[in-house]
Amino acid sequence: MKNYIQIIADGYYGYWDYLKNEILYPSWNNYFYWLIGLSLLVWSLELIFPWRDRKSAFRKDFWLDAFYMFFNFFLFSLIIYNSLSNLFVAAFSDFLALFGVKNLAAIEVNSWPIWGQFLLMFVLADFMQWNIHRLLHRSPWLWEFHKVHHSVEEMGFSAHLRYHWVETIVYKSIQYIPLAMIGFGLADFFVLHIFTIAIGHLNHANINLTYGPFKYLLNNPVMHTWHHAKTLPQGVNGVNYGITLSVWDYLFGTAYIPNSGKNEPLGFDKVEEFPQTFWSQITHPWTRKKVR
């Protein structure tokens, strides 16, 4: 059995060292500066080729969303997530050991070429994320957390990472076992993460972009606008659930693009009454008044 207290402590120390090195020592495999670089690039595209007219380069809630980006991408891991996830993996391994299971992997892909591992993980992870995203809309309890992301009323690149930290736990927890069973030998695919961040930024950007015929494969700003639309077809919980790939929505009948959506109001019913600050938004699922 492992020393769980030591695992928690090592998680804090280890992530602090990682974050410190990310900030102090820029490199080509540095998430911190790639996030800044991609953000500046997509923001520049918004300013040069704006889709919707705006009076200011700083749209509504620009700085709030900028804080969400760094909180969800770095600070949350430092505060709790890295240590918590390490603890969960260790506890889960010990639980399996009680039944004589020492390796959860059912399919070993370590011997596969890197491109094969990359492609399998990308497609599998994106499909799981698509299903989890649907769950966030269908479950009334989870929807209260997902509302934070849908409280965006003006689309912009930084809205990509405005989401409640509980979503990170939901996504990672549900994905953990299926991905572990495939036996991925690489803890991270740097290129995969950068690619998905770039597509996510573009999906939320103020840019009229559909990728031509590739719109049936990749999610895009026009398609994702309708995911955030305030008014949706009657009787549905959501549309266009794709994270990076749009193909799942076309395959399973959840794609919905009636027009360009350029001037479509965003949010949800009574979004104007939703809390406006970071702290009030992340505490809202627990402090909101219960509706009978």
HELIX and SHEET records of a PDB file:
HELIX    1   1 TYR A    4  LEU A   24  1                                  21    
HELIX    2   2 TYR A   31  ILE A   48  1                                  18    
HELIX    3   3 PHE A   62  PHE A   70  1                                   9    
HELIX    4   4 PHE A   71  LEU A   75  3                                   5    
HELIX    5   5 PHE A   76  PHE A   76  1                                   1    
HELIX    6   6 SER A   77  TYR A   81  3                                   5    
HELIX    7   7 ASN A   82  ALA A   97  1                                  16    
HELIX    8   8 ILE A  114  ARG A  138  1                                  25    
HELIX    9   9 PRO A  140  HIS A  150  1                                  11    
HELIX   10  10 PHE A  157  LEU A  161  5                                   5    
HELIX   11  11 TRP A  165  MET A  181  1                                  17    
HELIX   12  12 PHE A  190  HIS A  204  1                                  15    
HELIX   13  13 GLY A  212  TYR A  216  5                                   5    
HELIX   14  14 PRO A  221  HIS A  227  1                                   7    
HELIX   15  15 VAL A  247  PHE A  252  1                                   6    
HELIX   16  16 VAL A  271  GLU A  273  5                                   3    
HELIX   17  17 PHE A  278  THR A  287  1                                  10    
END                                                                             
